[in-house]
Amino acid sequence: MTTALAFDYETEHKEEILACNLCCGRDFETVSETDRYGLPVRAVRCRTCSLVFLNPRMTKAGYSRFYEGEYRRLVSLFHGREINARTILAEQAVYAEELAQFLSGVAIQRPRTILDIGGSTGVVARHLAHVYRAKPTVLDPASEELAEAGHDLEIIYGLVEDWDPKDRLWGLVTLCQTIDHLLDIAGTLKKLQGCIAYHGALFVDILDYGQTKTIKVDHPFNLTRETMEAYLQMAGYKVIACEPARNQHVNYLCEVA
């Protein structure tokens, strides 16, 4: 079976994006008609700010179903090996070590609480909580992955776009290999601004589309350094550290400006 047959993308309900999520522009050019899995996914570039995004794209309900049952199966077929909530633990442990090393090189106030959005199995949140002796919380839309997180973490199930923080504050908020998967980057960054404690920090990393030029159905947005930094500035963040990471990622640590 080819990866294009692993997920029936064409029958999913789609929504047309009328305005750019970054600059609200409405003039787009097509950059791709097929994604890396062979699915008929259309991506466009905003002629005003150069943001690349899927248009049309699956609805929020479609993406919720996708992350519950189809995402890992599609990725497994693409890579030719089983990728699931258990097989990714070792890779996430390596990522957690590298993230902790990146954060250790920046002078930030030790967080007492950590919120990891898109935190999957909780490996990263647990490791950072150990480093900082903090209380960890994980938010993710995949119940299978959250089931691996254990009972020593606070678990929030669902999409961040639907989540109500209820005036809670965290000393460190992380989006680890997550922001490209969001459906509303601008709205999420604004929401998180109200969740970060005084002298707290936001960590986010992107898969740099400027390097990869790769479209994926699981990345509604394809970010470059320029578009990510424009998002952060627009949302009211100040970048206090930025550096390239492995596998064509870029790390950002920010504070509320």
N, C-alpha and C positions, 0 to 999 in steps of 0.2 A: 504494500500500500504506500502511495506517495503521501507526503505531508499535506498536500493540497486536498487529499481525500479524507484526511483525518478529522477535519472539522468542516461542517456544512455552513460555511460563512454566507453563501449566497441566499440562504433561506432566512437568515437573521434579519430582524427589523433594523432599519438604518435611520439615522437622523442627519439632515443636512446642516452644516455649520455655516451660518450666514455672516458672522462677524469674527474676525481674528480674536482669539483669547488674550493676546498680548497688547495689540494696539487698536483693536476694534475696526481695523480696515476691512474692506469688502472686495478687494481686487486680488484674485488668486490665480496662480498658474499651476498646471498639473506638472508634477515631477516624476510620478510613477503610477502605473496601473496595476502592478503586481508586487506582493511583498516577498520576503525571503523564503516563506513557506510555500510559495506558488499560489497563494490565495489572491483573488481579484480585488485587492485592496487599493484604493486610489488615495494618493497623497498629493497635497498641494503646498505651494509656498506663497505666503503673503507678500505681495509686491511692495508693501510699505515697510515692514519690519523684518522680513525674511524668515519668519517662523514657519517651520514645516510641520504639517499636521494631517491626520487622516480626515478625508471629507468626500463622501459621507462616511460615517462611522457607526458602529453598533450603539444601540441605546444603553443606558445605564443598566437596565434589567438584563440586556444581552451580555454585557461584560460581567455582571455578577454571576450569571450561569457559566460563562466561559471560565472564570477563575475557580469555580467550584468543581468543574468536571472535565474541561477540555484543555486547559492551558498546559498542564504538565504532560498530558498525552501527546499533544502537538509538538512540544519541545523535545520529548523523548524520541519521537519518530524522526525529527529533523537531525538530531545528534546521533541516532543509532544506538542509544543506550537508555536504560531505565532512569528517569529523573522524576523523583517523587519526594514526599515530605521527609523520608528517611535518608535517601541517597544524597540529598543536598546538605546534610548536617556538617559533613567534613569541610565542604567548600565554604559554608557560612562561618565555620570556626576560623578558617584562615582569614576571611574578610573581617571578622570581628577583631582579630589581632592587628591587622593592618589599620583598621579604623582607630583603634585605641592608640596605636603608635602615632598616627596623624594628629589626633587630639592632644597627645602628650607634648607635642612640639609647640602648642599654642597656649598662651597664658589665659585660661578661662577660670571662672569661679567654679569650685567643685560642686556639681549638681547633687541635690538630695533626691531628686526624682527624675526619671528618664521616660520619655514617651517615644517608642519606635513605631512609626507609621509604615504599614506594609511590612511589619516585623516578622512575618512568616512563622518559623518554628520557635522563635524567641532566643535563638543562640546569640545573636548580636546584643540584644537588650540585656540578657543575663550576664554576658561577659563585661559589658560596660558597667552594669550595676555592681559587679564584683570589684572592678577597678576603682570605682568612685564610692563604693559602699552606699549605693543609692537604691531607691525603690523603683523597680522597672514595671512599665506598662507596655503592652503590645496591642496594636490595632491592625487587623488584617481581614480581607474578605474571603479567605480560603479556610473553611472549617477543618479540613484534613491536616493542614499545616499547623493550625492553632492547637489541634489535638496533641501534637508533639511537644508543645511548649511547656507542659507540666503545670503543677499547681503552685509553684513559687512565684509566678508572674500574674499580674492583673491582666485579664484578657478582655478586649473589646472587639466584638465581631462585626464586620461590615465595611463599607466603603467610607473613606474619610469625608467624602462629599456629603454623606448622609449623617455624619456624626455630630452630636451636640456636646461640646466640652463642658457645658454647665459651669462656666466661670472657674474651672480648675486651672492650675498653673503647674508647669514642669520646668525644672532647671535646665534640661537639655531635651530638645526635640530633634529626632533624626528621621530622615527619609532616605533610607539606604537602597539604592537601585530601585527607587519607587516613583520618583516624580514624573518620569517618562510615561508611567502607566496611568496617571491621573486623568480625569475627564475635565477638570477645571483647575488648572494650575494657579491662575490669578486669584480665584476665590479661596482656594486652599491656603495659599501663602498669607492672605489677609486674615483668614480664620486663625491660623497658627500664631500670628502676631499677638493675638489676645490670649494665647495659652502659655506664653513664655514668661517665666518669672523675671523679676528685676535682676539684672546682671546675668540673665540666662542666655542660652545660645541655640542656634538652629544649625544642624548639619544637613547638607543635601549633596548628592552626587548625581552626575548625568552620564549617560553613554553619549559621547560626543559625536553627534551626527556629522559635524565638520570633518571627522576622520573616517567614520564608517560608511556614510552614504547608504545606509541600510534601512529599509522600511520594514516594520513588523506590525502585524495586527494587534499585538499586545502593547504597542507603544502609540497611543493616540497622538502623542507629541514627540517630535524628534528635535532635540535641543542641541544648540551649539553654545560655545562660551558666550558669544555675543547675545543670543536670545535669553540664556539663563541669567546673565548679569543684568539684562534689561528688566526681566521679571523681578529680580530681587530689589533693584532700585525702585521700581514702580510700587512694590509692596511695602517699602519702607524698611529695608534691611541694609546694613552695612557689612560688606565682606571684610572679615578680619584675617582670613587665611584662604589661599586657593593653591592647589597644586595638582598636577596630573597624577592619576592612579593607573594601576595596571588594567589591561583589557580595554583600553581606549576610554576610560572613565576620567572624570575631573571632579575633585573634591572641593567643596565650599564650606567654610564655617563662617557663620554670620551672627550678628547681634542686631537687635531692633535699634534702628537709627534714632 
